[in-house]
Amino acid sequence: MRFLMKIQLSDPNAAVSDTRLNEKMRLLFQSVGATAVYATLEGGRRTDWAAIDLADPAAITPVARALFHKIKVKTEFLAED
């Protein structure tokens, strides 16, 4: 099932304080099999949108948990109609 995953940094200063943030984000997007990633600002915070394909929707929780623990982000998943 295809999802659009919204990832927003919890700390607006994280992009400045963590010099390896882009590398961490790239590796995480790669690990979840993102087919496309777009970055923007929303409410003054870095926000990334990633298109991902999960075979089982139950995988959402482990993916969101891993993202939160590794880079402290807020995640939302929007299912494709």
NORWO-V22574 format. One record per residue. RES is the residue in three letters. PSI is psi in degrees with one decimal (NA if undefined). Layout:
# NORWO-V22574
res->[RES RES]
psi->[PSI PSI]
This chain:
# NORWO-V22574
res->[MET ARG PHE LEU MET LYS ILE GLN LEU SER ASP PRO ASN ALA ALA VAL SER ASP THR ARG LEU ASN GLU LYS MET ARG LEU LEU PHE GLN SER VAL GLY ALA THR ALA VAL TYR ALA THR LEU GLU GLY GLY ARG ARG THR ASP TRP ALA ALA ILE ASP LEU ALA ASP PRO ALA ALA ILE THR PRO VAL ALA ARG ALA LEU PHE HIS LYS ILE LYS VAL LYS THR GLU PHE LEU ALA GLU ASP]
psi->[134.5 140.4 152.3 119.6 124.5 126.5 120.0 129.8 131.8 -37.8 113.8 -19.9 -1.0 -37.5 -27.1 -42.6 -26.0 104.2 -16.6 13.3 -46.6 -39.0 -42.6 -44.9 -43.9 -45.1 -38.7 -41.4 -38.4 -41.5 -29.1 1.5 36.7 131.2 -20.5 143.8 133.9 136.6 145.1 179.2 136.8 117.2 29.8 7.3 145.9 129.9 129.8 141.3 128.8 134.5 121.9 158.6 113.4 128.4 -34.3 122.3 -19.6 -14.9 -8.9 -45.9 -49.0 -35.9 -47.8 -40.9 -44.8 -42.4 -42.3 -44.4 -32.6 -40.9 11.3 62.4 157.8 129.1 147.8 144.8 130.1 120.8 143.9 136.6 NA]
